[in-house]
Amino acid sequence: MSVQPILRVLLAAMAMLLFAVGEQARAAGDDSYILDSGDRVKVTVFGEDDLTGEYEIDGTGTLAFPLAGQIAVAGKSARDLEVAIADGLRGDYLLDPKVSVEILTYRPFYIIGEVQRPGSYSFKSGMTVLNAVAMAGGYTYRAKTEEWIVTRANDPSLQEAEVEAPSFRVMPGDVIVVPERFW
């Protein structure tokens, strides 16, 4: 067996891995992502190991942080949360806190309608409507496969929209409806 086909496979696998890592890094550094209930974050307070840890945003959209108290998180980016935590710690506790926030787990998305297994699913960076349908076991025989209805809670311009592209990006918290076809 020739070495060249094996080398091609290895190069292709490396390219896919680099793309996936780049996509994760892009998503992690994206300030447009809005935090909400169900997201899990890692907060690092440099030089303060007792404050560094993993925290989940509760059902009311707040984060209970030691020494800073309850911080309203819903509607904020990770960068906004860094500032809010630093402000809460500054003064009585720390002179100049350096805070970093990393999103560990995104809230789930939901898919209902004409799919095999409707329900909530873990969000993965770079997901599309077609990926979401695949995670839900594919279409039922009654599904309309060229059109979906997406409701995005954090985007006022897309409260409920019909989308016709299977490559439409899914975001955490989205509700995807696969309608029934009539014919």
DODOGU-237142 format. One record per residue (C-alpha): residue in one letter; x, z, y. Coordinates in nm, 3 decimals. Each point is the difference from the previous one (the first is absolute). Example, Ala and Ser with C-alpha at 12.3 -4.5 7.8 and 13.67 -1.06 7.14 Angstrom:
2
[rec "A", [1.230, 0.780, -0.450]]
[rec "S", [0.137, -0.066, 0.344]]
This chain:
183
[rec "M", [0.000, 0.000, 0.000]]
[rec "S", [0.128, -0.094, 0.343]]
[rec "V", [0.082, 0.264, 0.261]]
[rec "Q", [-0.160, -0.202, 0.280]]
[rec "P", [-0.369, 0.069, -0.092]]
[rec "I", [0.075, 0.372, -0.031]]
[rec "L", [0.172, -0.004, 0.338]]
[rec "R", [-0.302, -0.173, 0.157]]
[rec "V", [-0.236, 0.264, -0.141]]
[rec "L", [0.222, 0.281, 0.128]]
[rec "L", [0.022, -0.158, 0.346]]
[rec "A", [-0.376, -0.046, 0.014]]
[rec "A", [-0.055, 0.363, -0.102]]
[rec "M", [0.245, 0.120, 0.265]]
[rec "A", [-0.175, -0.212, 0.265]]
[rec "M", [-0.339, 0.149, -0.093]]
[rec "L", [0.145, 0.351, 0.012]]
[rec "L", [0.155, -0.059, 0.343]]
[rec "F", [-0.330, -0.140, 0.129]]
[rec "A", [-0.189, 0.305, -0.129]]
[rec "V", [0.249, 0.241, 0.157]]
[rec "G", [-0.017, -0.189, 0.329]]
[rec "E", [-0.380, 0.008, -0.005]]
[rec "Q", [0.003, 0.377, -0.059]]
[rec "A", [0.248, 0.052, 0.284]]
[rec "R", [-0.210, -0.216, 0.231]]
[rec "A", [-0.313, 0.198, -0.082]]
[rec "A", [0.176, 0.335, 0.038]]
[rec "G", [0.125, -0.089, 0.347]]
[rec "D", [-0.328, -0.148, 0.119]]
[rec "D", [-0.136, 0.202, 0.292]]
[rec "S", [-0.334, -0.181, -0.022]]
[rec "Y", [-0.105, 0.201, -0.308]]
[rec "I", [-0.249, 0.268, 0.102]]
[rec "L", [0.004, 0.327, -0.192]]
[rec "D", [-0.322, 0.154, -0.129]]
[rec "S", [-0.143, 0.232, -0.266]]
[rec "G", [0.158, -0.044, -0.342]]
[rec "D", [0.341, -0.120, 0.120]]
[rec "R", [0.299, 0.203, -0.120]]
[rec "V", [0.308, 0.029, 0.221]]
[rec "K", [0.348, 0.145, -0.025]]
[rec "V", [0.101, 0.187, 0.314]]
[rec "T", [0.369, 0.070, 0.055]]
[rec "V", [0.103, 0.244, 0.271]]
[rec "F", [0.376, -0.044, 0.024]]
[rec "G", [0.190, 0.325, -0.047]]
[rec "E", [-0.316, 0.186, -0.107]]
[rec "D", [-0.033, -0.024, -0.377]]
[rec "D", [-0.288, 0.250, -0.007]]
[rec "L", [-0.216, -0.234, 0.211]]
[rec "T", [0.090, -0.320, -0.185]]
[rec "G", [-0.249, -0.100, -0.268]]
[rec "E", [-0.288, -0.216, -0.119]]
[rec "Y", [-0.338, 0.039, 0.166]]
[rec "E", [-0.342, -0.156, -0.055]]
[rec "I", [-0.238, -0.082, 0.282]]
[rec "D", [-0.320, 0.189, -0.076]]
[rec "G", [-0.360, -0.122, 0.007]]
[rec "T", [-0.038, 0.082, 0.368]]
[rec "G", [0.301, -0.215, 0.093]]
[rec "T", [0.227, 0.294, 0.080]]
[rec "L", [0.333, 0.119, -0.130]]
[rec "A", [0.078, 0.371, -0.033]]
[rec "F", [0.367, 0.030, 0.097]]
[rec "P", [0.192, 0.330, -0.009]]
[rec "L", [0.065, 0.148, 0.345]]
[rec "A", [-0.174, -0.293, 0.173]]
[rec "G", [-0.349, 0.068, -0.139]]
[rec "Q", [-0.276, -0.257, -0.050]]
[rec "I", [0.098, -0.344, 0.130]]
[rec "A", [-0.264, -0.271, 0.046]]
[rec "V", [0.145, -0.298, -0.187]]
[rec "A", [-0.290, -0.244, -0.050]]
[rec "G", [0.054, -0.304, 0.220]]
[rec "K", [0.372, 0.058, 0.051]]
[rec "S", [0.302, -0.191, -0.128]]
[rec "A", [0.289, 0.168, -0.181]]
[rec "R", [0.200, -0.013, 0.325]]
[rec "D", [-0.286, 0.173, 0.187]]
[rec "L", [-0.002, 0.273, -0.266]]
[rec "E", [0.376, 0.051, 0.041]]
[rec "V", [-0.052, 0.063, 0.371]]
[rec "A", [-0.298, 0.233, -0.059]]
[rec "I", [0.192, 0.212, -0.251]]
[rec "A", [0.308, 0.016, 0.223]]
[rec "D", [-0.218, 0.106, 0.295]]
[rec "G", [-0.165, 0.270, -0.213]]
[rec "L", [0.338, 0.140, -0.108]]
[rec "R", [0.173, -0.027, 0.338]]
[rec "G", [0.035, 0.311, 0.211]]
[rec "D", [-0.062, 0.325, -0.187]]
[rec "Y", [0.140, -0.120, -0.331]]
[rec "L", [0.255, -0.277, 0.059]]
[rec "L", [0.171, -0.125, 0.313]]
[rec "D", [0.025, -0.369, -0.084]]
[rec "P", [-0.159, -0.078, -0.339]]
[rec "K", [0.084, -0.333, -0.163]]
[rec "V", [-0.289, -0.109, -0.220]]
[rec "S", [-0.039, -0.295, -0.236]]
[rec "V", [-0.323, -0.104, -0.176]]
[rec "E", [-0.012, -0.229, -0.302]]
[rec "I", [-0.323, -0.118, -0.164]]
[rec "L", [0.024, 0.080, -0.372]]
[rec "T", [-0.347, -0.088, -0.126]]
[rec "Y", [-0.265, -0.207, 0.174]]
[rec "R", [-0.369, 0.081, -0.031]]
[rec "P", [-0.182, -0.214, -0.258]]
[rec "F", [-0.201, -0.316, 0.059]]
[rec "Y", [-0.341, -0.060, -0.157]]
[rec "I", [-0.145, -0.304, -0.172]]
[rec "I", [-0.366, -0.037, -0.096]]
[rec "G", [-0.238, -0.275, -0.100]]
[rec "E", [0.059, -0.263, -0.263]]
[rec "V", [0.325, 0.125, -0.155]]
[rec "Q", [0.052, 0.142, -0.348]]
[rec "R", [0.106, 0.351, 0.112]]
[rec "P", [-0.120, 0.086, 0.353]]
[rec "G", [0.152, 0.311, 0.153]]
[rec "S", [0.294, 0.134, 0.197]]
[rec "Y", [0.355, -0.117, -0.062]]
[rec "S", [0.343, 0.099, 0.124]]
[rec "F", [0.124, -0.216, 0.284]]
[rec "K", [0.324, -0.193, -0.043]]
[rec "S", [0.185, -0.156, 0.289]]
[rec "G", [-0.067, -0.373, 0.044]]
[rec "M", [-0.332, 0.001, -0.188]]
[rec "T", [-0.247, -0.285, 0.038]]
[rec "V", [-0.368, -0.031, -0.088]]
[rec "L", [0.095, -0.191, -0.314]]
[rec "N", [0.235, 0.283, -0.108]]
[rec "A", [-0.283, 0.249, 0.054]]
[rec "V", [-0.237, -0.204, -0.216]]
[rec "A", [0.266, -0.017, -0.273]]
[rec "M", [0.046, 0.378, 0.011]]
[rec "A", [-0.376, 0.037, -0.045]]
[rec "G", [0.009, -0.203, -0.321]]
[rec "G", [-0.096, -0.336, 0.147]]
[rec "Y", [-0.334, -0.154, 0.086]]
[rec "T", [-0.327, 0.032, -0.189]]
[rec "Y", [-0.174, -0.324, -0.100]]
[rec "R", [-0.237, 0.039, 0.298]]
[rec "A", [0.274, 0.035, 0.265]]
[rec "K", [0.035, -0.221, 0.303]]
[rec "T", [0.372, -0.073, -0.030]]
[rec "E", [0.065, -0.175, 0.332]]
[rec "E", [-0.125, 0.265, 0.241]]
[rec "W", [0.041, 0.375, 0.049]]
[rec "I", [-0.129, 0.254, 0.249]]
[rec "V", [0.262, 0.242, 0.133]]
[rec "T", [-0.077, 0.311, 0.201]]
[rec "R", [0.298, 0.153, 0.179]]
[rec "A", [-0.069, 0.346, 0.144]]
[rec "N", [0.303, 0.009, 0.233]]
[rec "D", [-0.042, -0.344, 0.157]]
[rec "P", [-0.294, -0.040, 0.242]]
[rec "S", [0.039, -0.380, -0.008]]
[rec "L", [-0.052, -0.005, -0.378]]
[rec "Q", [-0.274, 0.253, -0.069]]
[rec "E", [-0.158, -0.238, -0.250]]
[rec "A", [0.122, -0.354, -0.036]]
[rec "E", [-0.041, -0.280, -0.248]]
[rec "V", [0.337, -0.133, -0.107]]
[rec "E", [0.057, -0.322, -0.185]]
[rec "A", [0.371, 0.020, -0.074]]
[rec "P", [0.118, 0.174, -0.318]]
[rec "S", [0.325, 0.078, 0.184]]
[rec "F", [-0.180, 0.222, 0.257]]
[rec "R", [0.200, 0.326, 0.032]]
[rec "V", [-0.160, 0.319, -0.128]]
[rec "M", [0.073, 0.326, 0.183]]
[rec "P", [-0.042, 0.360, -0.117]]
[rec "G", [-0.359, 0.118, 0.041]]
[rec "D", [-0.143, -0.354, -0.011]]
[rec "V", [-0.327, -0.058, -0.185]]
[rec "I", [-0.015, -0.340, -0.171]]
[rec "V", [-0.334, -0.136, -0.117]]
[rec "V", [-0.006, -0.288, -0.248]]
[rec "P", [-0.346, -0.153, 0.050]]
[rec "E", [-0.223, -0.149, -0.266]]
[rec "R", [-0.039, -0.377, -0.003]]
[rec "F", [-0.344, -0.154, 0.009]]
[rec "W", [-0.051, -0.331, -0.176]]
